[in-house]
Amino acid sequence: MTTTIRIDNDLKHECDLILKEIGLSMSAAMTLFLKQVVKTRGIPFELKAHVPNKETRKALDAIINKKEKLSGPFTSHKEMMKELTRV
C-alpha cells in the first residue's frame, strides 16, 4: 500500500540525514512509528502543551484572577497579544 504525506522540505532533509546515519529509510522509520502506535495504542512519546514564559504566565494569571480584564473581542492575534502585554 502507498501512503502520501506532506512534510516540510527542510524537515524531510534533516530527518533523511539522521535516518541515514542510523541505517533507516524514511519508509522504515514511518513503519516503526506506526507499529509503535498500534502496540501502545497511542502516540509512542509524550506530547506536551507549550509552556508560557514568565511574562505571559503573569498576564494570564492576572486575567484568571480577575485583576485585569481583556478588552476583546480581538480581530487578530497581534491585537490580542498587544492587549496581553499591557496587563
N, C-alpha and C positions, 0 to 999 in steps of 0.2 A: 504494500500500500504506500502511496506517496502522499505526504502532507506538506503544504507550503506555509511558511511563517515569514512574517516581515520582521527584520532586525536592522537596526541602525548600522550603517556600513562600518563606522569606527568600532562599535562594539563587536561586530562579527569578526573584524580583522584581529582585534586584540584577543578575542576568545580563540580564534583559529590558531594563533601563535602559541598560546598557553596549552591548548589541547594537543598540538603537535609535539610540544616538549614532553608531554606525558604519554604520548603514543595513542591518542584517541582522535577519531574524526568527529566532526560536529554531529553526524548521524549517530555514532556510537554513544556520544555524550548525552544526546537527547533521549536515546533508548534507555540509558542508565537512569536518567532523571525520571522518565515515565514509569519505569519498573519500580522505582522507589515510591512514587506517588501511589501506585497500586498497593505495594507492600505496606506502606504506612497509613494508607487511606487518607492522605493529605499531602500538603507540601512538605518535602523532606528537610526543611530547615526552618528556623524561627523567623517569623515576619513581625516587624515592629513598626509602630507608627512613628512618624517624625517627632522627635522631642524638641519642643520650642526652646529657643535660647532664653537667657535670663531676662532680657528686656521684654520679650514677647510674653513670657510667663508672668511677669509683673503686671503687664497691661491686662492680660486675660484674668488674672486673679482679682484685679480691681473691678473689672466688669462683673465677674461672677459674684463678688461680694457686694455688689450694688453701690460701690463707692464712686463709680463712674458710669456714665451712660453713653452708649454709642448713638450717633445721630442718624443712623441709617433710615431707610434703605439706601444701599450704595449702588451706583451704576457701573462700578468697575472694581477690580481687585486693588488697583492703585489707590483709589479713593478710600476704600476700607482700611488699607494699610496706613494711609496718612492719618486717618482718624485714630487708629490703634496706637500710633506712635505719639499722639497728642496726650494720651492717657498717662 
